[in-house]
């Protein structure tokens, strides 16, 4: 069962998603606006992009993002 997310718990997750979006932009997210503001609702899109186009490093990063 998934634990409920609080406002305090989502901030680090969104920060990590923003960091990964910037880090993997050229390989995974080139089709998106470079100054895109990541929200909690967009995290599944970030995870999918990392898993699909990020290679082994992207897969690890996606797992880290899901664990938070």
C-alpha positions in Angstrom: 0.0 0.0 0.0 1.4 3.4 -1.0 2.0 5.8 1.9 0.1 9.2 1.6 2.2 12.1 0.4 2.3 15.3 2.4 3.2 18.7 1.2 6.5 18.4 3.0 7.2 15.0 1.4 6.6 16.1 -2.2 9.0 19.1 -2.3 12.2 16.9 -2.4 10.6 14.7 -5.0 9.8 17.6 -7.2 13.2 19.0 -6.7 14.8 15.7 -7.8 12.4 15.5 -10.8 13.5 19.0 -11.8 17.2 18.1 -11.4 16.8 14.9 -13.5 14.8 16.8 -16.2 17.6 19.3 -16.6 20.4 16.6 -16.4 18.8 14.3 -19.0 17.1 17.0 -21.1 19.2 16.4 -24.3 18.7 12.6 -24.2 15.2 12.2 -22.8 13.2 15.4 -22.9 14.4 17.3 -25.9 10.8 17.5 -27.2 9.6 19.4 -24.2 10.1 23.1 -23.3 13.6 23.5 -21.7 12.1 25.8 -19.0 9.3 23.5 -18.1 8.1 23.7 -14.5 7.8 20.2 -13.1 4.7 19.4 -10.9 3.8 16.3 -9.0 1.4 15.3 -11.8 4.3 15.3 -14.3 6.5 12.9 -12.4 5.2 9.8 -14.3 6.2 11.5 -17.6 9.7 12.1 -16.2 10.0 8.5 -15.1 8.8 7.2 -18.5 11.3 9.4 -20.3 14.1 8.3 -18.1 13.3 4.6 -18.5 12.8 4.9 -22.2 15.7 7.0 -23.3 18.0 7.4 -20.3 19.9 4.1 -20.5 21.1 2.4 -17.4 21.7 5.7 -15.6 18.2 6.9 -16.4 16.7 3.7 -15.1 18.5 4.1 -11.8 17.4 7.7 -11.6 13.8 6.8 -12.3 13.9 4.2 -9.5 15.4 6.8 -7.2 12.6 9.2 -8.1 9.9 6.6 -7.5 11.4 5.6 -4.1 11.0 9.1 -2.7 
